[in-house]
Amino acid sequence: MQPLTAPTLDEIRAARERLAGVTVRTPLIRLNADGAPGEVWLKLENLQPIGSFKLRGAANAMKLAGPAGVRDGVYTASAGNMAQGVAWSARELGVPATVVVPDHAPATKLAAIERLGGKIVKVPFERWWQVIQEHSFPGLGGLFIHPVADRNVMAGNGTVALEILEDLPDVDTVLVPFGGGGLSCGIAAALAALRPEARVFGCEVTTAAPLAASLAAGSPQTVDYKPSFVDGIGGKSLLPEMWPLASSLLAGARVVPLEEVAAAVRLLAERHRVIAEGAGATPVAAALAGVPGARKVVCVVSGGNIDAAKLCAILEGRVP
């Protein structure tokens, strides 16, 4: 496998042109929170057609593959949001899509995959993680779209940064949910070219924080992973191919407890009528906890695909 490199600014700008009419230019709004340190802004990627930023990367990669590249269909490994991005794009291109999902994938996301015409293959978490590591699943044909470690996916994700800079040119800190690094590294690659003084932090939860452990150790680490309602981020380890990018592009990791993420989900719903899934609210929790030296902070609310029962529990003051 060739070493994975970050997308260039030209590739990210080309992705933006390619995604015109496919993705939404999402708004940036000021967070209304008592005692929030500095200015905190919300980049509302939960307003994408599939409820997640993942459409940017999936659509860009599939459009670049061209009709010949996707003729035999596409497949991915995803807990839900990348699956929807791939299924949505496949439906638009008129090709079949298959998704390998972990057995704890939330019902809301599984229903959305099927609604978009995707076929689901459910496997145990360990087997699902193996697909992520190996970039393939024996028995499935077509083009594999990796949810994280794909230069074209990261280029699509990097278009988020172009919009942030247009709306808040003097941003100094961007907080991004960290699942595998595809979103944070895509955003950081664009900012490194256009506003290198801005820092990008990957945000994780205490029950699954491989980025923080890897940065502390200076090499990719495997951690004790515990499933939670924050299902869109947090794996058992940092992918080795993503380590050179994450360690060089990101300023660090911010780790928050599940209770604070639930409180952030509740705050977004009550103050802004914004529905965020756990992963999408994690940067907000990190911002409210404070980031040293941060004055103008953007939190990427990555998605809003949360099970209704979990959202109800959070709104009642509980942690699902």
C-alpha positions in Angstrom: 0.0 0.0 0.0 1.4 3.4 -1.0 1.9 5.9 1.9 -1.2 8.0 2.5 -0.6 11.7 2.0 -2.8 14.7 2.7 -4.9 16.3 -0.1 -3.5 19.5 -1.6 -5.3 22.8 -1.5 -5.9 22.4 -5.2 -7.5 19.0 -4.7 -9.7 20.4 -1.9 -10.8 23.3 -4.1 -11.5 21.0 -7.0 -13.6 18.8 -4.7 -15.7 21.9 -3.8 -16.5 22.5 -7.4 -17.2 18.8 -7.9 -19.7 18.8 -5.0 -21.6 21.8 -6.2 -25.3 20.8 -6.2 -24.6 17.6 -4.2 -23.8 19.0 -0.7 -25.1 21.9 1.2 -23.0 24.9 2.2 -23.8 24.6 5.9 -24.2 27.7 8.2 -21.8 28.8 10.9 -23.7 30.1 14.0 -22.6 31.5 17.3 -23.1 29.2 20.3 -25.5 30.5 22.9 -24.1 29.1 26.2 -23.7 30.7 29.5 -20.0 31.1 30.5 -18.6 29.7 27.2 -14.9 30.6 27.0 -14.2 33.0 24.2 -16.3 32.9 21.0 -17.6 29.5 20.1 -19.2 28.9 16.7 -21.0 25.9 15.3 -20.4 24.5 11.8 -23.7 22.6 11.3 -22.8 19.6 9.1 -25.9 17.9 10.6 -27.8 19.8 8.0 -26.4 17.9 5.0 -28.9 15.8 3.1 -27.9 12.7 4.9 -27.5 14.5 8.3 -23.7 14.2 8.2 -20.6 15.6 6.6 -19.8 12.2 5.2 -21.6 13.0 2.0 -18.7 15.4 1.1 -16.0 12.7 1.1 -18.1 9.8 -0.3 -19.5 11.8 -3.2 -16.1 13.3 -4.1 -14.4 9.9 -4.1 -17.1 8.3 -6.2 -17.2 11.1 -8.7 -13.4 10.9 -9.1 -13.7 7.2 -9.7 -15.9 7.9 -12.7 -18.5 5.6 -14.3 -16.0 2.9 -15.1 -14.7 2.8 -11.5 -18.1 2.3 -9.9 -19.7 0.2 -12.7 -19.6 -2.9 -10.5 -21.0 -1.1 -7.5 -19.4 0.2 -4.3 -19.1 -0.8 -0.7 -17.8 0.6 2.6 -17.4 -0.2 6.2 -19.3 2.2 8.5 -21.3 2.5 11.7 -23.8 4.5 9.8 -22.9 8.0 8.4 -20.3 7.0 5.8 -22.7 4.2 4.8 -25.4 6.8 4.1 -23.0 9.0 2.1 -22.0 6.0 0.0 -25.6 4.8 -0.4 -26.8 8.3 -1.3 -24.1 8.8 -3.9 -24.6 5.3 -5.3 -28.3 5.9 -5.7 -27.6 9.1 -7.6 -25.1 7.3 -9.9 -27.5 4.3 -10.4 -25.1 1.7 -9.0 -25.5 -0.8 -6.1 -24.1 -0.1 -2.6 -23.2 -2.5 0.2 -22.3 -1.6 3.7 -20.4 -3.7 6.3 -21.7 -2.5 9.7 -20.7 -3.4 13.3 -23.4 -5.3 15.3 -23.9 -2.3 17.6 -24.7 0.1 14.8 -27.7 2.3 15.8 -31.1 1.5 14.4 -31.6 5.0 13.0 -28.6 4.8 10.8 -29.4 1.3 9.7 -32.9 2.3 8.6 -31.4 5.3 6.7 -29.0 3.0 4.8 -31.9 0.7 3.7 -34.1 3.7 2.9 -31.3 4.9 0.5 -31.2 1.5 -1.2 -28.0 0.2 0.5 -27.6 -3.5 1.3 -26.4 -4.2 4.9 -23.9 -6.9 6.0 -23.8 -7.0 9.8 -20.7 -8.4 11.5 -19.2 -8.4 15.0 -17.2 -5.3 15.9 -13.8 -7.1 15.7 -14.6 -8.3 12.2 -15.8 -4.9 11.2 -12.7 -3.2 12.5 -10.6 -5.7 10.4 -12.3 -4.5 7.3 -11.3 -0.9 8.2 -7.7 -2.1 8.7 -7.5 -4.2 5.6 -9.5 -2.0 3.2 -11.5 -5.0 1.9 -14.1 -7.6 2.7 -13.7 -10.9 0.9 -16.8 -11.8 -1.1 -17.9 -8.3 -1.9 -17.2 -6.9 -5.3 -17.0 -3.3 -6.6 -15.0 -0.3 -5.4 -14.2 -0.1 -1.7 -14.6 3.4 -0.4 -12.6 3.7 2.9 -14.4 5.9 5.4 -11.2 7.5 6.6 -7.9 6.6 4.9 -8.7 7.8 1.4 -7.1 10.9 -0.1 -10.2 11.7 -2.2 -12.5 11.3 0.8 -10.3 13.7 2.8 -10.3 16.2 0.0 -14.1 16.2 0.1 -14.0 16.6 3.9 -11.5 19.5 3.6 -14.2 21.6 1.8 -15.6 22.2 5.3 -12.5 24.3 6.1 -13.0 26.5 3.0 -16.5 27.4 4.2 -15.3 28.1 7.7 -12.6 30.5 6.6 -15.1 32.4 4.4 -17.4 32.9 7.3 -14.8 33.4 10.1 -11.5 34.4 8.5 -9.7 34.9 11.9 -10.7 31.5 13.4 -7.8 30.3 15.6 -9.1 26.9 16.8 -11.2 24.2 15.1 -12.5 21.3 17.1 -13.4 18.2 15.1 -14.8 14.8 16.2 -12.1 12.2 15.8 -13.1 8.8 14.5 -10.3 7.8 12.3 -9.0 11.2 11.3 -10.5 11.7 7.8 -12.4 14.8 8.7 -9.9 16.4 11.0 -7.0 15.8 8.7 -8.9 17.0 5.7 -9.8 20.2 7.5 -6.3 20.6 8.9 -4.8 20.2 5.4 -6.8 23.1 4.0 -6.1 25.3 7.0 -2.3 24.5 6.9 -2.3 26.1 3.4 -4.7 29.0 4.0 -4.4 29.8 7.7 -1.5 27.9 9.3 -1.8 29.7 12.6 -5.2 28.1 13.2 -5.0 24.9 15.3 -7.1 21.8 14.7 -7.8 19.4 17.6 -9.3 15.9 17.3 -12.1 15.4 19.9 -12.7 12.1 21.6 -14.6 10.6 24.5 -13.0 8.9 27.5 -14.5 5.5 26.5 -12.6 5.5 23.2 -9.6 7.8 22.8 -6.9 6.3 20.6 -5.8 9.6 19.3 -4.9 11.0 22.7 -3.2 7.8 23.7 -1.2 7.7 20.4 -0.1 11.3 20.6 1.0 10.7 24.2 3.0 7.7 23.3 4.4 9.0 20.0 3.1 6.1 18.0 -0.3 4.4 17.1 -1.8 2.8 20.1 -4.6 0.3 20.8 -6.9 1.3 23.7 -9.6 -0.2 25.8 -12.7 0.5 23.7 -16.2 0.6 25.3 -19.3 1.2 23.1 -21.5 4.1 24.0 -24.2 6.4 22.6 -21.3 8.2 21.0 -21.2 5.8 18.1 -19.9 7.9 15.3 -16.3 8.3 16.7 -13.9 6.4 18.8 -12.3 3.1 17.7 -10.0 0.6 19.4 -6.9 2.0 17.7 -5.5 4.6 15.5 -5.0 3.4 11.9 -1.2 3.2 11.2 -1.7 4.8 7.8 -3.4 7.8 9.4 -0.7 8.3 12.1 1.7 10.4 10.0 -1.1 12.7 9.0 -2.8 13.0 12.4 0.5 13.5 14.2 1.8 16.2 11.9 -1.5 18.1 11.0 -3.3 18.1 14.3 -2.4 20.3 17.3 -3.6 17.7 19.8 -6.5 15.8 21.2 -9.3 16.9 23.6 -11.0 14.1 25.5 -14.3 14.6 27.3 -16.5 12.3 29.4 -19.9 11.0 28.2 -21.8 13.1 30.7 -20.4 16.3 29.2 -21.2 15.1 25.6 -24.8 14.3 26.7 -25.0 17.8 28.2 -23.8 19.3 25.0 -26.4 17.4 23.0 -29.1 18.8 25.4 -27.7 22.3 25.1 -27.8 22.3 21.3 -31.4 21.1 21.3 -32.6 23.5 24.0 -30.8 26.6 22.9 -30.5 26.2 19.2 -33.1 23.6 18.2 -30.1 21.7 16.7 -30.2 17.9 16.8 -26.7 16.5 17.1 -25.6 12.9 17.6 -23.0 12.2 20.2 -20.0 12.6 17.9 -21.4 15.9 16.6 -21.7 17.3 20.1 -18.3 16.1 21.3 -16.5 19.2 20.0 -19.0 21.4 21.7 -18.4 19.6 25.0 -14.6 20.1 24.4 -15.1 23.8 23.7 -17.2 24.3 26.9 -14.5 22.6 28.9 -12.0 25.1 27.5 -9.0 25.0 25.2 -6.0 26.9 26.3 -5.2 29.9 24.1 -8.4 29.6 22.1 -10.3 32.8 21.3 -12.4 32.1 18.3 -13.4 28.5 18.2 -15.3 26.6 15.6 -16.9 23.3 16.6 -17.7 21.0 13.7 -21.1 19.5 14.5 -20.4 16.5 12.2 -23.9 14.8 12.2 -27.3 14.6 13.7 -28.3 11.0 13.2 -29.2 9.9 16.8 -31.7 7.3 17.8 -34.9 8.9 19.1 -34.8 6.9 22.3 -31.3 8.0 23.1 -32.2 11.7 22.4 -35.2 11.4 24.6 -33.1 10.0 27.4 -30.6 12.9 27.0 -33.3 15.5 27.0 -34.6 14.0 30.3 -31.2 14.5 31.8 -29.9 11.0 31.5 -26.9 9.4 29.8 -28.1 6.6 27.5 
